[in-house]
Amino acid sequence: MAHISIVSPVYQAEATIQKLVEQVTAALQGLTSSMEIILVDDRSTDHSWREIQQTCALHKHVRGIRLSRNFGQHYAISAGLQLAKGEWVVVMDCDLQDRPDQIPILYRRALQGYRIVYGSRRNRQDHAAKRVFSKAFYALFGYLTETRQDASTANFGIYHRKVVNAIISMEDNIRYLPAMAQWVGFESTCVPVLHDARSAGSSTYNVKKMLHLATNTIISFSGKPLRLVVQGGLLLSSLSFLIGCIYLAGYLTGTIKVAGYASLIISIWLTAGLNIFVLGVVGIYIGKAFEKIKGRPLYIIDEVAGNG
């Protein structure tokens, strides 16, 4: 059994795989002689899998997994966690923005009695739009889930075997590692780590993918949107009743002699729009429940490279 496992989801990263393995190996040599690196190819369309195979042939402590299609980053992470054997598991991106030389900082902090140690990116090198979206998402996610969220943390962190086993046992068909790790509990903390710009290529997370991830995560980990819809409906009903009483009083006293066309049209469009919105929110939850009932696997492994 390895002492430390590294799990890294790979997508369109043929230029960084060799560097990643070399730098991670160098960083771990001062910590343990029992290590493994698991690279999970999320069905890249470039030559990432070929690079992973070649790397596995050169390094016995490297294992490669190729999924049958592109399932998404957090599903690839789940596949890696399922196969990781280490007492401690480090999850990091493959683009070298998560610096391998920061792993010892996470590990030493974990040895002080923590089961989870997140890397807090104080000098985040992502482009401005991604940073703004991240802050907005974490603020909204924290509000809807009524939890404390930190936009400076993401997947990069070290997790004890107990934490990994607990996350694996979760049967949620929507996977988002930071939220799942927070939900399972255990002692956790954050430590500042350095964060680099991408060494090659560009991020594959566009606005559409980020919005899809945000919607799925919020729906999976929070029922507050439904409660907000109910509260909004009650507020609208109260306002409608109050306005109705005002108009009725005006009609009885003769103040209002002709019914207002504008108020009628506005009320119709307002109630119709709210009805559609409420049905949409409820429909999303029903749709996610339907996906869960189907019981499909979270991911499918196509090929495996390396020992183990």
C-alpha positions as CSV (number, residue, x, y, z in Angstrom):
1,M,0.0,0.0,0.0
2,A,1.4,3.4,-1.0
3,H,1.8,6.0,1.6
4,I,1.0,9.0,-0.7
5,S,-1.1,8.8,-3.8
6,I,-1.4,11.6,-6.3
7,V,-4.6,11.8,-8.4
8,S,-4.6,14.2,-11.3
9,P,-7.4,14.5,-13.9
10,V,-6.0,14.9,-17.4
11,Y,-7.7,16.7,-20.4
12,Q,-5.8,18.1,-23.4
13,A,-2.5,18.1,-21.5
14,E,0.0,16.2,-23.6
15,A,2.6,19.0,-23.2
16,T,2.6,18.9,-19.4
17,I,2.3,15.2,-18.4
18,Q,6.0,14.5,-18.4
19,K,6.8,17.6,-16.4
20,L,4.0,16.9,-14.0
21,V,5.3,13.4,-13.2
22,E,8.9,14.6,-12.9
23,Q,8.1,17.4,-10.6
24,V,5.7,15.4,-8.4
25,T,8.2,12.6,-8.1
26,A,10.9,15.1,-7.0
27,A,8.6,16.7,-4.5
28,L,7.6,13.3,-2.9
29,Q,11.1,11.9,-2.7
30,G,11.8,13.9,0.4
31,L,8.6,12.7,2.1
32,T,8.2,9.0,1.3
33,S,9.6,6.2,-0.8
34,S,6.1,4.7,-1.1
35,M,4.2,6.7,-3.7
36,E,1.9,6.4,-6.7
37,I,0.8,8.8,-9.3
38,I,-2.6,8.2,-10.9
39,L,-3.3,10.1,-14.2
40,V,-6.9,9.9,-15.3
41,D,-7.4,10.8,-18.9
42,D,-10.9,12.2,-19.4
43,R,-10.9,11.1,-23.0
44,S,-8.7,13.9,-24.4
45,T,-8.8,14.5,-28.1
46,D,-5.0,15.2,-28.3
47,H,-2.2,12.7,-27.6
48,S,-2.5,12.9,-23.8
49,W,-3.2,9.1,-23.5
50,R,-0.2,8.2,-25.5
51,E,2.0,10.5,-23.3
52,I,0.5,8.8,-20.2
53,Q,1.3,5.3,-21.6
54,Q,4.8,6.3,-22.3
55,T,5.2,7.8,-18.9
56,C,3.9,4.6,-17.2
57,A,6.4,2.6,-19.2
58,L,9.2,4.7,-17.8
59,H,8.0,5.0,-14.2
60,K,6.8,2.1,-12.2
61,H,5.0,4.3,-9.7
62,V,2.8,5.9,-12.4
63,R,-0.6,4.5,-13.4
64,G,-2.9,5.6,-16.2
65,I,-6.6,5.4,-16.6
66,R,-8.5,6.3,-19.7
67,L,-12.3,6.9,-19.5
68,S,-14.6,5.7,-22.3
69,R,-15.7,9.3,-23.0
70,N,-15.4,12.8,-21.6
71,F,-17.3,12.6,-18.2
72,G,-16.0,15.8,-16.7
73,Q,-13.2,16.7,-14.3
74,H,-14.8,15.7,-11.0
75,Y,-15.9,12.4,-12.4
76,A,-12.3,11.7,-13.5
77,I,-11.2,12.7,-9.9
78,S,-13.7,10.2,-8.6
79,A,-12.3,7.4,-10.8
80,G,-8.8,8.2,-9.5
81,L,-9.9,8.3,-5.8
82,Q,-11.6,4.9,-6.3
83,L,-8.3,3.3,-7.4
84,A,-5.9,5.2,-5.2
85,K,-4.3,3.1,-2.5
86,G,-2.4,5.7,-0.4
87,E,-3.0,6.5,3.2
88,W,-2.9,10.1,2.0
89,V,-4.2,11.2,-1.3
90,V,-3.3,14.5,-3.0
91,V,-5.6,15.8,-5.7
92,M,-4.2,18.3,-8.2
93,D,-4.7,19.6,-11.7
94,C,-2.4,18.5,-14.5
95,D,-1.7,21.9,-15.9
96,L,1.0,22.7,-13.3
97,Q,-0.9,25.6,-11.9
98,D,-1.1,23.5,-8.8
99,R,2.6,23.4,-8.0
100,P,4.0,20.0,-7.0
101,D,6.7,21.6,-4.8
102,Q,3.8,22.8,-2.5
103,I,2.8,19.2,-1.7
104,P,5.2,18.9,1.2
105,I,3.6,22.0,2.8
106,L,0.2,20.3,2.6
107,Y,1.6,17.0,4.0
108,R,3.4,18.5,6.9
109,R,0.3,20.5,7.9
110,A,-1.8,17.3,7.7
111,L,0.6,15.6,10.1
112,Q,-0.3,18.2,12.7
113,G,-3.7,16.4,13.2
114,Y,-5.8,17.3,10.2
115,R,-7.6,14.9,7.8
116,I,-8.0,17.5,5.1
117,V,-5.7,20.3,4.1
118,Y,-6.7,22.6,1.3
119,G,-4.2,24.7,-0.7
120,S,-5.3,28.3,-0.6
121,R,-4.2,30.2,-3.7
122,R,-3.2,33.6,-2.5
123,N,-1.6,34.7,-5.7
124,R,-4.1,33.1,-8.1
125,Q,-2.9,33.3,-11.7
126,D,-6.1,32.6,-13.6
127,H,-7.5,35.1,-16.0
128,A,-9.7,37.9,-14.5
129,A,-13.1,36.5,-15.9
130,K,-12.5,33.1,-14.2
131,R,-11.5,34.7,-10.9
132,V,-14.7,36.9,-10.9
133,F,-16.9,33.9,-11.8
134,S,-15.2,31.8,-9.1
135,K,-15.9,34.5,-6.4
136,A,-19.5,34.9,-7.5
137,F,-20.1,31.1,-7.6
138,Y,-18.6,30.6,-4.1
139,A,-20.6,33.5,-2.7
140,L,-23.8,32.2,-4.2
141,F,-23.0,28.6,-3.2
142,G,-22.2,29.6,0.3
143,Y,-25.5,31.5,0.6
144,L,-27.7,28.7,-0.8
145,T,-26.0,25.9,1.2
146,E,-25.6,28.1,4.3
147,T,-21.9,27.1,4.6
148,R,-18.7,29.0,4.6
149,Q,-17.0,28.9,1.2
150,D,-13.5,30.1,0.2
151,A,-12.9,31.1,-3.4
152,S,-9.1,30.7,-3.0
153,T,-9.4,26.9,-2.6
154,A,-10.4,24.3,-5.2
155,N,-9.4,20.7,-5.8
156,F,-5.7,21.0,-4.7
157,G,-5.4,19.5,-1.3
158,I,-4.4,16.4,0.7
159,Y,-7.0,14.0,2.0
160,H,-6.7,11.2,4.5
161,R,-7.8,7.7,3.6
162,K,-10.8,8.0,5.9
163,V,-11.9,11.1,4.0
164,V,-11.4,9.4,0.6
165,N,-13.4,6.4,1.7
166,A,-16.2,8.6,2.9
167,I,-16.3,10.5,-0.4
168,I,-16.2,7.2,-2.4
169,S,-19.2,6.0,-0.4
170,M,-21.3,9.0,-1.4
171,E,-23.7,7.9,-4.2
172,D,-24.3,11.3,-5.5
173,N,-24.4,11.3,-9.3
174,I,-23.3,14.9,-9.4
175,R,-19.7,15.1,-8.3
176,Y,-17.9,18.2,-7.0
177,L,-14.9,17.4,-4.8
178,P,-14.7,20.6,-2.6
179,A,-18.4,20.4,-1.6
180,M,-18.2,16.6,-1.0
181,A,-15.1,16.9,1.1
182,Q,-16.7,19.6,3.2
183,W,-19.9,17.6,3.6
184,V,-18.2,14.5,5.0
185,G,-16.6,16.5,7.8
186,F,-13.4,15.6,9.6
187,E,-10.8,18.1,10.8
188,S,-9.8,20.5,8.0
189,T,-7.7,23.6,7.5
190,C,-6.2,25.7,4.7
191,V,-2.5,26.7,4.1
192,P,-1.3,29.3,1.6
193,V,0.3,27.8,-1.5
194,L,1.9,29.3,-4.6
195,H,-0.1,29.2,-7.8
196,D,1.4,29.4,-11.3
197,A,0.1,30.4,-14.6
198,R,-0.6,27.6,-17.1
199,S,2.6,26.2,-18.5
200,A,1.0,25.3,-21.8
201,G,-2.4,25.4,-23.6
202,S,-5.5,27.2,-22.4
203,S,-8.3,26.3,-20.0
204,T,-11.0,24.1,-21.4
205,Y,-13.5,25.6,-18.9
206,N,-15.7,28.0,-20.9
207,V,-18.6,30.0,-19.5
208,K,-21.1,27.4,-20.6
209,K,-19.2,24.6,-18.7
210,M,-18.8,26.8,-15.6
211,L,-22.5,27.7,-15.5
212,H,-23.4,24.0,-16.0
213,L,-21.1,23.0,-13.1
214,A,-22.4,25.7,-10.9
215,T,-26.1,24.8,-11.5
216,N,-25.5,21.1,-11.0
217,T,-23.5,21.7,-7.8
218,I,-26.1,24.1,-6.3
219,I,-29.0,21.8,-7.1
220,S,-27.1,18.7,-5.7
221,F,-26.0,20.2,-2.4
222,S,-28.8,22.6,-1.6
223,G,-32.6,22.6,-1.4
224,K,-32.7,26.3,-0.6
225,P,-33.7,27.4,-4.1
226,L,-37.0,25.5,-3.6
227,R,-37.5,27.3,-0.2
228,L,-36.7,30.6,-1.8
229,V,-39.3,29.9,-4.5
230,V,-41.9,29.1,-1.8
231,Q,-41.1,32.3,0.1
232,G,-41.2,34.3,-3.1
233,G,-44.6,32.9,-3.9
234,L,-46.0,33.7,-0.4
235,L,-44.6,37.3,-0.7
236,L,-46.2,37.7,-4.1
237,S,-49.5,36.3,-2.9
238,S,-49.4,38.7,0.1
239,L,-48.7,41.7,-2.2
240,S,-51.4,40.7,-4.7
241,F,-53.9,40.4,-1.8
242,L,-52.9,43.8,-0.5
243,I,-53.2,45.5,-3.9
244,G,-56.5,43.8,-4.5
245,C,-57.9,45.2,-1.3
246,I,-56.6,48.7,-2.3
247,Y,-58.3,48.4,-5.7
248,L,-61.5,47.1,-4.2
249,A,-61.6,50.0,-1.7
250,G,-61.1,52.4,-4.6
251,Y,-63.9,50.9,-6.6
252,L,-66.3,51.0,-3.6
253,T,-65.5,54.6,-2.9
254,G,-65.8,55.7,-6.5
255,T,-62.1,56.6,-6.8
256,I,-61.5,54.1,-9.5
257,K,-64.2,54.2,-12.3
258,V,-62.5,52.4,-15.1
259,A,-60.4,49.2,-14.7
260,G,-56.8,49.8,-15.6
261,Y,-55.6,47.9,-18.7
262,A,-51.9,48.3,-17.8
263,S,-52.3,46.8,-14.3
264,L,-54.2,43.9,-15.8
265,I,-51.5,43.1,-18.4
266,I,-48.7,43.5,-15.9
267,S,-50.3,41.2,-13.4
268,I,-50.9,38.5,-16.1
269,W,-47.3,38.6,-17.4
270,L,-45.9,38.7,-13.8
271,T,-47.9,35.7,-12.6
272,A,-47.2,33.8,-15.8
273,G,-43.5,34.4,-15.6
274,L,-43.3,33.4,-12.0
275,N,-45.3,30.2,-12.7
276,I,-42.9,29.2,-15.4
277,F,-39.9,30.0,-13.2
278,V,-41.3,27.9,-10.3
279,L,-42.1,25.0,-12.6
280,G,-38.6,25.3,-14.1
281,V,-36.9,25.1,-10.7
282,V,-39.0,22.2,-9.6
283,G,-38.4,20.5,-13.0
284,I,-34.6,20.7,-12.5
285,Y,-34.8,18.9,-9.2
286,I,-37.1,16.3,-10.6
287,G,-34.8,15.8,-13.6
288,K,-31.8,15.3,-11.3
289,A,-33.8,12.8,-9.2
290,F,-34.7,11.0,-12.4
291,E,-31.0,10.8,-13.4
292,K,-30.2,9.3,-9.9
293,I,-33.0,6.7,-10.2
294,K,-31.6,5.4,-13.5
295,G,-28.5,4.2,-11.5
296,R,-26.0,4.6,-14.3
297,P,-22.3,4.4,-13.4
298,L,-20.5,7.6,-12.7
299,Y,-17.8,6.8,-15.2
300,I,-16.6,4.0,-17.4
301,I,-12.9,3.0,-17.6
302,D,-11.8,2.1,-21.1
303,E,-8.1,1.4,-20.7
304,V,-5.5,1.1,-17.9
305,A,-1.8,1.6,-18.2
306,G,1.0,0.9,-15.7
307,N,1.4,-1.5,-12.8
308,G,-1.2,-2.2,-10.2
